[in-house]
Amino acid sequence: MKKFFQLVTMAAMASTAGLSVVPSLDAAGGIATANSWPMHRGGPELLGVAPGKLSSKLTTIWKFKTEDPVVSSAAIADGRVYVGSLNGKIYALDFKTGKKIWELETEGPIESSPLVLDGKVYVGSSDGFLYAIDAKSGKQVWKFETQDKILGGPNWMKAPDGKGNWIIIGSYDFLLYAVDAETGKQVWNYESGNYINGSAAVSDGKTVFGGCDALLHVIGLKDGSQLKEIDAEAYIAGSAAVTGGRVYVGHYENVFLCVDIVKGEIAWRYDKSRFPYYASPAVTADRVITGGRDKRVHCLDRKTGKLIWKFATRGKVDSSPVVVDGKVVFGSEDGLVYMISEKDGEELWNYEIGAAVTASPAVADEVVVIGADDGTVYAFGPKQKQAKANP
């Protein structure tokens, strides 16, 4: 399992350095490749780094309209886009055209970001259920009940015996669950002290998450036992990124943290903002890039936490940035989707939607897919990929 997560980290670092080293895993493996983005933040460590290329000159490829705002971040796998809407439905769309293939309706709004793994789509709903759906047909395979809403996206791990996978999901019932991916049966649960809002990161035999109890929980994946509990000093709404034994996450008291989970202590703090952090960071070989409710994107030195650059928008940045091909893509509540340079934060491209963009982008095959509060899912890419827009 350690080797598996080393491959994930190598892929993230290689993409940042402009290299073509990508682990030999496809969408069935639940990790981003140049042509897939099968889960929130691209892979189990939640690093927010996409392999592949991306032009700095994008055009609208297609649009798909739902009935309510789209804050769920899309997954892309096997030629399809999977995304939820606050109308309670999850959709499968054709990646090239945006045409609807199927939809499945739950009994509550969907903020959770889907996970595509081994032919199934896993997604949480505000109705308190985790759903497993056949990716091809859209038919429900099973659903697992928690005692409150699920807002964060599911993560996954290989079962310790190597037979099958487990889905890792948090709920507002204060519990983090491991659920058998094939059967939907609970394997274990771990109780925190308050709501679990984001996704739990998975790395090197551990899962790490923060919550409204202002703690970072480090849990052993084999049995759900607590390994460490670290005071984060304020409650955490977003998902943490984890790599190299360190956790990167911002909180609601306006501070971004790097936490050493081996030592169980805070390694550095970045406290130059007067507003909270809700977005999840992107973590490259040497940088950490995160959005803030101060209407800015901050780029920090990964080792020291020193500010490298910051980029100003006209609205809160709750959309979690994705780094790809030396570029940073994200949305803002000012109604724009942005692309800026990873090197210096210079603006390269934007598109005005006119409604808040709090969903995070998915990037695959030179295309950016992102939802907005106008109820529309947008795909942007090079002009040669352009398809007729859907009504």
C-alpha angles and dihedrals in degrees: 000000000000090000089050093058092043086061091053092051092045090054092052093048093045093051090051092050091051094250127137098228107132125161114253094250129118133206090283086067093061095236128112119258130177088276103035142050101184100173147017110299091004103271146016096283089056093226097153094222121133124203118223136045136305129190119228088222109069132172133191108275097180145330130217120196123214125181098251141025118303112222095149112103113234129244121213122203139142095003095309139101118219118196140155131223135204086247086079096252133117116208136204111208132183106257094218100045108017091233116151115254098176143336133206122199124216127188097254142037115286117228093149118105115234126246119210114204133156096343097315135099117219120196138157127227137201086244086078098252133117108216130208111199131183103250095213102045104022092233119145112251097184142326128217120211125224124177098250143017124309114218103159125079120254122254128197146212139185111262110255091245090053092242109121132322138285125220116222115208137162128211140195086250085082092250133120112207137200109205128185106251094216102044106022091233119145115251098182142329134212123206120222127185101256146356119333105216106167137045121281115240119229123210138148097349094315138094121211129194141157128213147171090293088076092239135117109224120206110196132185108239096212096068108356094252120155114253099173140355114202126191107240091185094230139031120285122219101172135062121270124228116225129196138138093014093302133107123213118199143136127222143202097267091071098259131119115210140203109199126193103218093189092059093030094230142106110268097191143347131214108202105163095116129081093204136069129264119234102154122089117242130244111227122202131174092284109003143063117206122190141163123233140197087245085082092253143107113225125205113199135184105256094218100045108016091236116152114255098176142329132210124210126219128175096247143041114289107222091144109103111235123237121209117213133159094348092311134107119217125191145135132241137204086244086081097253135117110214138200116194135172116269089211101058109354094251114158113250104171143348139185124206113223095167095223130079116280111207097148117097122241127254115208127197137141092007091303130115117209119191138156129223141199090259086075094251132124111213130200120198125186146130115315095251090065094054117133132184109282117245119235 
